Amino acid sequence: MNARVHGEPRHLGRRILITLLVVMVLLGGLAAAGAVLWSSYGAQVSQALGWTSNDYEGEGHGETIVVVTSGEIGEDVANSLEEAGVVKTSEAFYELLLAQEPAVEFMPGSYRLRLEMSAQAALDALQDPANRMAFTAMIPEGKTVAQTLEIVSAGADIPLEELEAAAADPAAFDLPPGVSSLEGWLFPATYEFEGDTTGAEAVATLVNQQKAVLDEFGVPLEDRERVLNIAAMVQREAGRAEDFGKVARVIQNRLDQGMKLQMDSTAQYGMGQHEDGSVWSTDEALADDNPWNTYVHEGLPKGPIANPGRDAIAAALNPEPGDWLYFVAIDLDTGESVFSKTNEEHEAAVQRLNEWCAANPGKGC
C-alpha cells in the first residue's frame, strides 16, 4: 500500500512533464509557423492595419537618378521610383499622383532625386525643372537597344528617329565580322552629351565605351559577340549581382553537357515579351521557333538579348566554380535564387517560388 501511495505522485509528475513538453513543442511549432507567415505577409499586414506606413517621411538622403521616357504613364513612373529606392512603395506615390488636380504630366528626361523621399517630396522634385539633368542619360544594365535609345532620346533631347536610324546600321560602328545588330554593344552607364550631339554620335559613344570595357578585359575580337551573348543572359537572369558568376557557370555547364539552356529571358526576348515584368514565360513564347529561344534551340541564342554591364561581362569571362545545372528565383523582392545540381532539387526550389508568388500576388509572378 505504501508503495502505491508513494508511487502515484511519480507517475503523475511524469505525465505532467510529458504534457508540458507536448505543449511546448506545439507552441514552438506555432511560433515557427507564425514566423514563416509573418516573413511572407508581415509587411502587408502591418501596412493594412496601420502599424507601419507605406510612405517615407521627409526629403530623403543621398542621390540617385531616375529616367522618365516618352510615353510612360504615372504607374510606370511610380514603379521606377520604387525600384530606384526613391519612394517606399509605388502605391503611395501613385495614389498621391491620382489625387492631383490638374493631372500631372512628366517631361521625359533624367532626374536627380534622393533616396527614401516621401511621395510628396518625390512628386515635388519631379516637377522642379532644376532636378532635370540636361543632355544626360542614365542607362541601366540589361536594357535592350530599343529601350536604351528611348532613354538616350529622353535624356539627351535627341530625336528618337535619329537614334534608331543610326542604330539600324551596325556596319557603321566597326564591329567584329558577322555582328548584325547593336544588341549587347551599347554599354550601360551615365552619359553627358553636348547640346548639338547627333544620333550617330550618341550611339557611337555607347558602342565605343563597350569596346573599351572589352579591351580592358582583354577579350579577343573573335570572342566578343559570344562573351556579350552570355553576359546578356547573365544580366537578365540573375536577380542579384552576387549570383552573376553562378548563373554564368550554369550556362557553361549546360553548354558543356549538350543541354538546352532553357533561359526564360531568351524566350521572352524572341517574342518581344521581355518588358512585362513577369518571371514566367508564356507557353507561346516557350514554344516559338525563333533563333533566340533556347527552349527550342540548342546552344547560344542568335545574339545578345540585352546590353550587359561590367559585372555581367566579368562573370561571363570567369564563371564561379560549381556543378549547378539549374537555378530559379525564390524571392522576387530580394532577387534571391536557389542553384541546384539535380532536377529534383530544382523542382523543390520552384515550389518555393510558387509559394512566394501565392503570398505576394502582383509582384512579377
N, C-alpha and C positions, 0 to 999 in steps of 0.2 A: 504493500500500500504506500509506504513511504517512497518507494522507488517511483510509483506512478505519480504521486503528488509532486515530487521534485522534478520529474521528467517533463511534465506538461509545459512549464514555462520555457524550457529549452526548445521544444518543438514550436511553441508559439512564437518565440523570438526569431527562429529560423524562417517561419512563414512571413513574419513582418518584414524581415530583412529582404527576402525574395520579392515581396510585394513592392517594397521601396525601390529595389533595383529595377524591377519592371517599369515602374512609374518613371524612374529617372531615364531609362532607355527611351520610353515613349516620348517624354518631354524633350529629350535630346534629339530624337528623330523629327519631332515637330519643329524644333528650333532650326535644325538643318534645312528642313523643307521650307520653313519661313525665310531663311537666309537666301535660298535659291530663288524663291518667288520674288523676294524684295530686290534681288540683284537684277531681275528682269523687268519688274513692274514698279519698283520703288519710286523712281523719278516721276513716272506718270501719275502714280497715286498721290505722291507728295504735292505735285503741282495742282492736281484736280481738287484736292482737299484744302488748298490754300496754304499749306505748310511752307512751301517754297514758291518763289516767283519764277515765271518763265522769262523774265527780263532782268538784265543787269541794271545797276544804278550808276548814274554819273556819266562823265565824259570819256571814260576809258583810259587806257595807258598804252605806251609803246606806239608802234606804227605798222601798218600793212597797206597793201594796195589791192583794190578791188576793181575789176573791169566790168563795165556795163556795155554790152554790144548792141548793135542796132537790132530792133525787133523784139528785144527781151521785154517781158511783161513784169508786173510787180512781184508776182510769185517767184519768177526767176531771180530777180534781184534779191529777194528775201532769202532764197536758198544760198545764193553766192555769199551773202553776208554771214550766214550761219557757218558755212563751210570755211570761211576765212577767219572765224573766231571773233568777228566784229560784234555780232549780237548773240544772245544766249540761245534763242530759238527763232526760227523763221516765222513761226506763228505769231509771236509778239510783234514783229516788225510788220508783217502782212496785215494783221488786224488794225494796227495803227494807220497803215497806208490806206486801207479801205475807208477809214473814217475821215479822211481829208476832203475838205471842200474848199476850192475846186480840186478835182483829181490831180495828183502829182504826175508829172512827166519827167523822166530822167534823160539827160543828154548822154549819148554814148561816149565812152572815154574811160580813162584810168583815173581812179580817185584815191587820194591819200587819206586813209582813215586810221582810227585807233582800234586796239583790241578791247573787247569786253565793254563796249559802249551800250548805253540804254538805247532802246529802239528809237526814242525821240531824238537823242543825240545823233544817232546814225542818220536818221532822216534829215535832220538839220544840216549835217555835214555834207550829205549828197546834194543838197540844194544850194550849197555855198560854192560859187564859181571858183573861189580861191583854192578849193581842195581838188579841183580837176587839173590833172597834170597835162600841160600842153605838149603835144608831139611825143608822148611817152606811151609805150605799150608793154604791159607785163604779161608774158606768155607762160602759162603753167605747163608743167610736164604732162605728156600724154594726150595733148590735143592733136587733132588731125590737121591736115593742110587747110581744109575749108574753115575749120574753127579758128586756126591761127590767123588766117588772112582777115577774118572778121574782127579779131582783136586788134590787129595792126591798123586796120582801117579806122576803127573806133578811136584808138588812142593817138594815132599819128595824123588823123584827118586826111588820109589818102583815100581816094575813091576805091571802093571795093572792086569795081570792074577793072580798074587799072592793075591792081594787085593780082587778080585772077588771070588776067591776060599774060602777065609776066610769069606766073607760076605754071601756066599751060605750056611753056616752052622750056622743059628741063635741060635741053641741049645747050641753052644759053649760059649755063652755070658751071660748065666744065666738071661734070660728074663722071664717075667711072663708067667704062663701057657697059652697055646693057641696062643702065638705070633709066627707066622711062617715066618716073614720077618723082616729085619732090617730097613725097610722104617719107617721113623719117629724117629728112635733111634740113628741117627748119629748127634750129636749136632753141629750146625754151629758156628765156631769160627776160630781164627787163631792159628795154632798148629806149634810148632817147634819140629822136630824129630831128633833123633840121626842118624848118617850115616848108622848104622847097624840095624835099626828098621825093623822088618819083617812086612809082610802084616797083619798077625793076630794081632800083637802088635799095629799096627796103628789103625786098626778097633776097637780093644778093647779100645783104648784111647778115641775115639769118643763116643762109647757106654757108657763108664763109666762116661764121662762128662755129657751126657744126664741124666743118672741115678742120678748124683749129683744134677743137676738142679731140677729134680722131687723130690728128697729128700728135697731140700731147700724149695720147695713149699708145702711140706707135703702131696704129692699125694699118697694115699694108693696103694699098689701093684696091687690090682684088678682093679683099675680105670685108670691105667697108659696108657694102649693102647687106651682107649676111649678118654682120655684127649689129647693125641698126635694126634688122628684121627681128632678131632675138630680143634685143633691148626694148623694142617697142612692145612686144608681148609681155616682157617682164614689167614694164611700166604700167601697162593696162591691167595686168592680172594681180599684181601684189598689192595688198591693202596697206602695207607698211614698208618703209624703206629698209628696215632691218630684215625683211624677208626677201629682198631682191635676189640675193645670192642663192637662196634655196629654190626660188622659182626658176632661176636660170639653170640650176642643177637638174630639176625635174625635166625641163625641156631637153637638156643634153642627154639625160638618162633615157628618155623615151626615144629620142633620135637614135641613140646607140643600139637600142633593143629593137628597132624597127617598128615601134608602136606609133600609132597616130597620136599627134599631140593633143587633140581634143580640147583646144583652148576656146572657151566661150567668146572671148574677145574677138577672135578671128571670124567666128560665125556671125557675130553681131556686126562687125565691120563690113563683111561681104554683103550683108542685107541692108546696110545703112541704118541699123538699129542700135548703134553704139552710143547714142545720146539719150536714151530713155531712162538711164539711171538704174536699170534693173540688173540684179546679179544673175537672173535666169535668162536663158535664150529661148526664143520661140521654137516650136517644132519645125516650123517652116525654115527658120534660119539654120537650124542644125542639119537639115536635110538638103539645103540648097547647094547645087553643084557649081559654086563659084570658086575661082582659083585661090581665094584667101581662106576658105573654110577647111580647117584642119580636122573637122569631124568627118569630112568626106575624103579628103586627100592626105596622103602620107607626106612626111617631110615638112619643110617650112612653107608658110603661105607665099603667095606670089611676090609679095614685097612687104615692107613695113606697114603696120596698121595705124601708126601714130608717130609723133615726134618725141623720142625719148630724151631724158636729161642725162647729166653726167653720171649719176649714181647707177642708173639702169645700164648704161653703157659699160661701166666698170664691172657690174655683175655679169653681164653677158660675156665679158672677156675672162673673168675669173669666178666661175660658179663656186658656191660653197661646197666643200666635200660632203657627200652623203649618198645614200642609195634610195632616196624617195622617188616614187613614181606618180604620186597623186598629191593634190592639195585642194583645200576648199576653205573659204572664209566662214567663220562661225560667229562672227560679231561684226556687222556692217558699220556699227558706230566707231569701233576702235580699229577695224581692219585686221583683227586677229585671225590667223589662219592655222589650220592643222595640216601637217605634212605626214603622209603615210607611205609605207612600203608595200602594202598589200591592198587589194580591192576591198577585202573585208574591213580593214581598218578605215579605209576611205568611206565606205558606206556608213559606218558608225559616226564618222565626222559629219557626213551630210545630214544625218539625223539630228545632230546638234544644231546645224544651220536651220533645219526645218523648225525645230523647237524655238530658236531665236526669232525666226520670222513670224511664227504664230504669236509670240509675245510682243512683237514690235511691228504691227501692220503699217503699211505705207512707208516703210523705210528702205525701199530698194529691193524688196523680195518679189 
